[in-house]
Amino acid sequence: MSSENINTAAVIPGRPNIINVRFSAAEKAAIVEAANKQHLHISTFIRQAAMKTAERIGVETVQLS
């Protein structure tokens, strides 16, 4: 996926960056169920899953100041 396919909001100092993602109804239901089973908020579940995948493929986390 190219970077132009990623929709990100403006960076607001002191607030997290936002990435908008669309899911089918079935995908959302599966994500909600999995997040609930782990007692996590949906955004936390998605963020953790994305970071695990990024780390698995060798992407390093960048610390921004």
WOGIHU-V936345 format. One record per backbone hydrogen bond with DSSP energy under -0.5 kcal/mol. NH is the residue of the N-H (numbers start at 1). CO is the residue of the C=O. If there is no record, write none. Layout:
# WOGIHU-V936345
((NH,CO) (NH,CO))
This chain:
# WOGIHU-V936345
((5,2) (6,3) (7,5) (8,6) (9,18) (13,11) (15,12) (20,7) (28,24) (29,25) (30,26) (31,27) (32,28) (33,29) (34,30) (35,31) (36,32) (37,33) (38,34) (39,36) (40,35) (45,41) (46,42) (47,43) (48,44) (49,45) (50,46) (51,47) (52,48) (53,49) (54,50) (55,51) (56,52) (57,53) (58,55) (59,54) (64,62))
